[in-house]
Amino acid sequence: MSLELYQEIIQAQKTGEPRVLATVSSALGSTPRKPGASMLLRPDGSFIGTIGGGCGEAEVWQEAMETMADGQPRTVVVDLTEPTDGDDKICGGVMRVFVERIAG
């Protein structure tokens, strides 16, 4: 995680503002990011960090916003092995991303 991400977590905990952390917990095959890669989401949907971009990151973002609303942690499986109509699932691997609300 980047220093900027840690600083935002600390600030959010001080103010009680909600944040959701999405962290790649495992990666099999070719994936855009490896375990430990993280992104931190804010209530307005903006975020810092990345877990790889494209439709896989959008899928995790959607689940992270659910966690923002209900506080329930979840694991999102991002399957990059299936061909799609676009070019953003071309890696060929599978990532598991753990999503948790860490402040608020």
C-alpha angles and dihedrals in degrees: 000000000000125000089244090057093050091048092052091049091052092048092048091050091051093051097036092237114151121250131173123211120206114193129181102239098179139004128195122190123348111347133162093240135023132227112300096036109132145185127195119213128207126209091258090059096253117126146184125222127025141242094197113302128238127073092325091061090044089055091052091045089056092052091044091056088053088053089049088057102040103024092228117138116227142177117232119203111211108198111198095172100086119086114243137188090258133056099241098090097058099114097090100216140098127242128193112209122194113213121196138163107238103176138027 
